[in-house]
Amino acid sequence: MSEKIETVHLHRSNIKKNSYVFLLLIPSIAFVGVMAVFSFWGDEVKNLKSSTEVSANPKNDYTETRSALKIGESEIMVEVADNNSKRERGLSGRESLGDNEGMLFLFSKEDTHQAFWMKDMLIPIDIIWINDGRIVQIDKNAMPEPGVKDIFLKLYVPSETVDQVLEVKSGFSDEHNLAIGDSVSW
């Protein structure tokens, strides 16, 4: 019997030793696991950081798609919003817009009755509606609506079909004497 007790006693002693070793290994295993996750998802975290930087400074996303636009007798540099992602973001979050800068939204003929709103806008703008290279409507001094729920934001809608919309700094239309029928080319 004493052999059995001794064997059982040794067995229990081994369990205690193994438990201590296992308890010491838990933080190491957890650390290795966390490092593996961060290593595996490292590129995703970097991409998330990059998209956050673009959101904080949306201008970064348009640097390769800037173009000169002639409107009436004036020429301005525009950022071209030619896909859904760029059109949805628009000038939202932008704190300023230069005197001769704007954003040109391009639409196919199927999208010609798009409504615009001032969601997340920080600056007032003029919205210039264009069809077939001519100004068809100008909504002046569209104001930001901070704190207004999306459902209550004012909608700006063209009175006729359009294939382009130009957003410029508020007052631009008056400063440059823009009128319905003026030509637009880029």
C-alpha positions in Angstrom: 0.0 0.0 0.0 2.7 2.4 0.7 3.9 2.0 -2.8 0.5 3.0 -4.2 0.4 6.0 -1.9 3.9 7.0 -2.8 3.0 6.6 -6.5 -0.2 8.6 -6.1 1.7 11.1 -4.1 4.4 11.4 -6.8 1.7 11.7 -9.4 0.0 14.5 -7.5 3.4 16.2 -7.1 3.9 16.0 -10.9 0.5 17.5 -11.5 1.3 20.5 -9.3 4.7 21.0 -11.1 3.0 20.7 -14.5 0.3 23.1 -13.4 2.9 25.7 -12.4 4.7 25.3 -15.7 1.4 25.5 -17.6 0.4 28.7 -15.6 3.8 30.2 -16.5 3.3 29.3 -20.1 -0.2 30.9 -20.4 1.1 34.5 -20.7 3.7 33.5 -23.2 1.2 31.6 -25.3 -1.2 34.6 -25.1 1.6 36.9 -26.2 2.6 34.8 -29.1 -1.1 34.5 -30.2 -1.6 38.3 -30.0 1.6 38.9 -32.0 0.5 36.3 -34.6 -2.9 38.1 -35.0 -1.3 41.5 -35.4 1.3 40.1 -37.8 -1.5 38.4 -39.9 -3.7 41.5 -39.8 -0.9 44.0 -40.0 -1.7 45.0 -43.6 -5.4 45.3 -42.7 -4.6 47.7 -39.8 -2.3 49.7 -42.1 -5.1 49.9 -44.7 -7.6 51.0 -42.0 -5.2 53.7 -40.9 -4.8 54.9 -44.5 -8.5 55.1 -45.0 -8.9 57.0 -41.8 -6.2 59.5 -43.0 -8.1 59.9 -46.3 -11.4 60.5 -44.3 -9.6 63.1 -42.2 -8.2 64.7 -45.3 -10.5 63.7 -48.2 -8.4 65.8 -50.6 -5.7 63.0 -50.6 -8.0 60.7 -52.6 -8.4 63.0 -55.5 -4.8 64.2 -56.2 -4.5 62.0 -59.3 -7.9 63.0 -60.7 -7.6 66.8 -60.7 -8.3 68.5 -63.9 -8.7 72.1 -65.3 -12.3 73.1 -66.0 -13.4 76.1 -68.1 -16.8 77.5 -66.9 -18.0 80.6 -68.5 -14.9 82.8 -68.8 -13.2 81.3 -65.8 -10.9 78.4 -65.4 -10.7 76.4 -62.1 -9.1 73.2 -60.9 -11.5 70.5 -60.1 -11.4 67.1 -58.3 -13.3 64.6 -60.4 -15.8 62.4 -58.6 -16.3 59.8 -61.2 -17.3 56.7 -59.1 -19.8 56.0 -56.4 -17.3 56.1 -53.5 -16.0 59.6 -54.5 -19.5 60.9 -55.3 -20.9 59.7 -51.9 -18.0 61.4 -50.0 -18.0 64.5 -52.1 -16.7 67.5 -50.2 -18.0 66.1 -46.8 -15.6 67.0 -44.0 -13.7 69.5 -46.0 -12.8 72.6 -43.9 -12.0 74.8 -46.9 -12.1 75.1 -50.6 -9.9 77.4 -52.6 -11.3 80.4 -54.6 -10.6 78.6 -57.9 -11.2 75.0 -56.8 -14.2 72.7 -57.0 -15.4 69.2 -57.3 -17.0 67.9 -60.5 -19.4 65.0 -60.2 -19.8 62.9 -63.4 -22.9 60.9 -64.0 -24.1 58.7 -66.8 -27.4 59.5 -68.5 -29.2 57.0 -66.2 -28.2 59.0 -63.1 -29.4 62.4 -64.3 -31.8 63.2 -61.5 -29.4 62.8 -58.5 -30.3 64.8 -55.5 -27.5 66.5 -53.5 -27.5 67.2 -49.7 -25.1 68.9 -47.3 -24.4 65.8 -45.2 -21.3 66.3 -43.1 -20.5 69.5 -45.0 -18.5 72.2 -43.1 -18.5 74.9 -45.7 -21.2 76.7 -47.8 -21.1 76.0 -51.5 -22.7 76.9 -54.8 -24.1 73.9 -56.7 -23.9 74.3 -60.5 -26.0 71.8 -62.5 -24.7 71.0 -66.0 -26.1 69.1 -69.0 -24.4 68.7 -72.4 -21.7 71.2 -71.6 -24.1 74.0 -70.5 -25.2 75.4 -67.1 -28.9 74.5 -66.6 -29.3 75.6 -62.9 -27.4 77.2 -60.1 -28.2 76.7 -56.4 -26.3 79.5 -54.6 -25.1 79.5 -51.0 -26.1 75.9 -50.0 -25.4 76.0 -46.2 -24.1 73.2 -44.0 -26.7 71.8 -41.6 -24.7 70.6 -38.6 -26.7 68.5 -36.1 -29.6 67.9 -38.5 -30.6 64.2 -38.9 -30.1 62.9 -42.4 -33.8 62.5 -43.0 -34.3 66.2 -42.4 -31.4 67.5 -44.5 -32.5 69.8 -47.4 -32.3 68.1 -50.8 -31.0 70.0 -53.8 -32.5 68.6 -57.0 -32.0 69.8 -60.6 -35.1 71.1 -62.5 -34.0 69.1 -65.5 -31.7 66.3 -66.4 -28.0 66.7 -65.9 -24.8 64.8 -66.6 -22.4 66.8 -64.4 -22.6 68.8 -61.1 -20.0 71.2 -60.0 -19.6 72.2 -56.4 -17.6 75.4 -55.7 -17.0 77.8 -52.9 -20.1 79.8 -52.0 -20.2 83.1 -53.9 -18.2 81.7 -56.8 -21.1 82.0 -59.2 -21.7 85.6 -58.5 -18.0 86.5 -58.5 -17.6 85.0 -61.9 -20.9 86.2 -63.3 -22.1 82.7 -64.2 -25.5 82.3 -65.8 -27.7 79.6 -67.1 -26.6 78.7 -70.6 -22.9 79.4 -70.0 -20.6 76.8 -71.4 -18.6 74.3 -69.4 -15.7 72.2 -70.8 -12.7 70.3 -69.4 
